[in-house]
Amino acid sequence: MTKLTGLNWTKVLPRKEGQPVRWYLYAYRGGPRIGYHEGPRKPRITQKELKAYTDAMQGRGVVGTGKVAELCRDWLKSPEWAALAPGTRKNWIRFVDLIEHRWGDSKEQVLNNPVFRQRIIAWRNQVADKPKTADERVKVMRMLLEWARNQGRLTVNVADKIPTLYRGGDRADIIWTDDEIQQFCETAVAHDRGQLIDGIWLAALTGLRREDLVKATFAHVGDKVLSMTAAKKSRGKQRRVFIPLIPELRGLIEELRERPRQEGVDTLLVNSYGRSWDDDGFGGSFNRVRDAANIRHTDGRKKHLHDVRGTFATKLILRGETDKDVAEVMGWSPERVGNIRKVYVDQARVVVGIAERMGK
């Protein structure tokens, strides 16, 4: 039987022990459900599903079912969805799928009922042991309902202002110290992941986010700054970042020019095959080495690659830059920079001063 691209069974694990594994088949992303099966093994696509698929494709342009599945489909085809960053779309699509699985056959007008807010909270609480994921469920639902409200299809957004579960989201005061970076580098060598050393130091000397780290090229390097358009949007717009070429960064870039790379590869960072990293590949490899090195904050939270941005901020502060100037480079508020200055820079200077006086 010929395999149709995109026509695949979606597996949904049971919520409670003893319940069966469920399989759903949709004609296309955001389209109608054309198959359902319960059992541990993935079912085959039969003539019944193929006929339903053909019928669904013939009527794909028809609007008016008034169901939540159609609402999801229309959001995914909207210019508002297309305007989201690629990484955001990639992350959110799985939650849109979950919404379809849960409420796809319901009439979309049920979303106007205030009681539906409690259903969303109950849906969130199914994964309360993973608070960040739980909050992400609500966030995507809220964005979907807000889009529908703006389109005039709903009158209220019952998911608005639902409290979050995750309490560890403020990472403004977390950075990687030089000792932790050194520990990470030693672990990377021990696990045959030496290419990640270039990545963490490039992050520490530029403050670039992961998406921009893997896309930065030698063409972005100018006489005095490294300049590129950031992947992440701010207030719906992409901004251009300008990273000063401090001496340490200049030296690193010259080293990166000597890395073995395949013909035509111009990215600053390359993997062990001499190719450009993809976003997920670099992030996954980084996290595995981070976990092996057990790099954590004082409260036990794992330190993220994103926290290396704070390391770059401290380097700019130590060079004598003002909070305002550092904030301009980082895309932060001066208050956030001031917090890092207070926690990591000023405190360290006080300790050094005490040590020097005691030495005398």
URQUI-V559014 format. One record per residue. N is the residue number from 1. OMEGA is omega as a letter, one per 40 degrees, with the letter a starting at -180 (999 if undefined). BURIAL is I if it has 16 or more other C-alpha atoms within 10 Angstrom, else O. Layout:
N|OMEGA|BURIAL / N|OMEGA|BURIAL
//
This chain:
1|a|O / 2|i|O / 3|i|O / 4|a|O / 5|i|O / 6|a|O / 7|a|I / 8|i|I / 9|i|I / 10|a|O / 11|i|I / 12|a|O / 13|a|O / 14|i|O / 15|a|O / 16|i|O / 17|i|O / 18|i|O / 19|a|O / 20|i|O / 21|a|I / 22|i|I / 23|i|I / 24|i|I / 25|i|I / 26|a|I / 27|i|I / 28|a|I / 29|a|I / 30|a|I / 31|a|I / 32|i|I / 33|a|I / 34|i|I / 35|i|I / 36|a|O / 37|i|I / 38|a|O / 39|a|O / 40|a|O / 41|i|O / 42|a|I / 43|i|I / 44|i|O / 45|a|I / 46|i|O / 47|i|O / 48|i|O / 49|i|I / 50|i|I / 51|i|O / 52|i|I / 53|i|I / 54|i|O / 55|a|O / 56|a|I / 57|i|O / 58|a|O / 59|a|O / 60|a|O / 61|a|O / 62|a|O / 63|i|O / 64|i|O / 65|i|O / 66|a|O / 67|a|I / 68|i|I / 69|i|I / 70|i|I / 71|i|I / 72|a|I / 73|a|I / 74|i|I / 75|a|I / 76|i|I / 77|a|O / 78|i|O / 79|i|O / 80|i|O / 81|a|I / 82|a|O / 83|i|O / 84|i|O / 85|a|O / 86|i|O / 87|i|O / 88|i|O / 89|a|O / 90|a|O / 91|a|O / 92|a|I / 93|a|I / 94|i|O / 95|i|I / 96|i|I / 97|i|I / 98|i|O / 99|i|I / 100|a|I / 101|a|I / 102|a|O / 103|a|O / 104|a|I / 105|i|I / 106|i|O / 107|a|O / 108|a|I / 109|i|O / 110|a|O / 111|i|I / 112|a|I / 113|i|O / 114|i|O / 115|a|O / 116|i|O / 117|i|I / 118|i|O / 119|i|O / 120|i|I / 121|i|I / 122|i|O / 123|i|I / 124|a|I / 125|i|I / 126|i|O / 127|a|O / 128|i|O / 129|i|O / 130|a|O / 131|i|I / 132|i|I / 133|i|I / 134|i|I / 135|i|I / 136|i|I / 137|a|I / 138|a|I / 139|a|I / 140|i|I / 141|i|I / 142|a|I / 143|i|I / 144|a|I / 145|i|I / 146|i|I / 147|a|I / 148|i|I / 149|i|O / 150|i|O / 151|a|O / 152|a|O / 153|i|I / 154|a|I / 155|a|I / 156|i|I / 157|a|I / 158|i|I / 159|a|I / 160|i|O / 161|i|O / 162|a|O / 163|i|O / 164|i|O / 165|a|I / 166|a|O / 167|a|O / 168|a|O / 169|a|O / 170|a|O / 171|a|O / 172|a|O / 173|a|I / 174|i|I / 175|i|I / 176|i|I / 177|i|O / 178|i|O / 179|i|O / 180|i|I / 181|i|I / 182|i|O / 183|i|O / 184|a|I / 185|i|I / 186|i|I / 187|i|I / 188|i|I / 189|a|O / 190|a|O / 191|i|O / 192|i|O / 193|a|I / 194|a|I / 195|a|I / 196|i|I / 197|i|I / 198|a|I / 199|a|I / 200|i|I / 201|i|I / 202|i|I / 203|a|I / 204|a|I / 205|i|I / 206|a|I / 207|a|I / 208|i|I / 209|a|I / 210|a|I / 211|a|I / 212|i|I / 213|a|I / 214|a|I / 215|a|I / 216|a|I / 217|i|I / 218|i|I / 219|i|O / 220|a|O / 221|i|I / 222|a|O / 223|a|O / 224|a|O / 225|i|O / 226|a|I / 227|i|I / 228|i|I / 229|a|O / 230|i|I / 231|a|I / 232|i|I / 233|i|O / 234|a|O / 235|i|O / 236|a|O / 237|i|O / 238|i|O / 239|i|O / 240|a|O / 241|i|I / 242|a|I / 243|i|I / 244|i|I / 245|i|I / 246|a|O / 247|a|O / 248|i|O / 249|i|I / 250|a|I / 251|i|O / 252|a|O / 253|i|I / 254|i|O / 255|a|O / 256|i|I / 257|a|O / 258|a|O / 259|i|I / 260|a|O / 261|i|I / 262|a|O / 263|i|O / 264|i|O / 265|a|O / 266|a|I / 267|i|I / 268|a|I / 269|i|I / 270|i|I / 271|a|I / 272|i|O / 273|a|O / 274|i|I / 275|i|I / 276|i|I / 277|i|I / 278|a|O / 279|a|O / 280|a|O / 281|i|O / 282|a|I / 283|i|I / 284|i|O / 285|i|O / 286|a|I / 287|i|I / 288|i|O / 289|i|I / 290|i|I / 291|i|O / 292|i|O / 293|i|I / 294|i|I / 295|a|I / 296|i|I / 297|a|O / 298|i|O / 299|i|O / 300|i|O / 301|i|O / 302|i|O / 303|a|I / 304|i|I / 305|a|I / 306|a|I / 307|i|I / 308|i|I / 309|i|I / 310|i|I / 311|i|I / 312|i|I / 313|i|I / 314|i|I / 315|i|I / 316|i|I / 317|a|I / 318|i|O / 319|i|O / 320|a|O / 321|i|O / 322|i|O / 323|a|I / 324|a|O / 325|i|O / 326|i|I / 327|i|I / 328|i|O / 329|a|I / 330|a|I / 331|a|O / 332|i|O / 333|i|O / 334|a|I / 335|i|O / 336|i|O / 337|i|I / 338|i|I / 339|i|O / 340|i|I / 341|a|I / 342|a|O / 343|a|O / 344|a|I / 345|a|I / 346|i|O / 347|i|O / 348|i|O / 349|i|O / 350|a|O / 351|i|O / 352|i|O / 353|i|O / 354|a|O / 355|a|O / 356|i|O / 357|i|O / 358|i|O / 359|a|O / 360|999|O
//
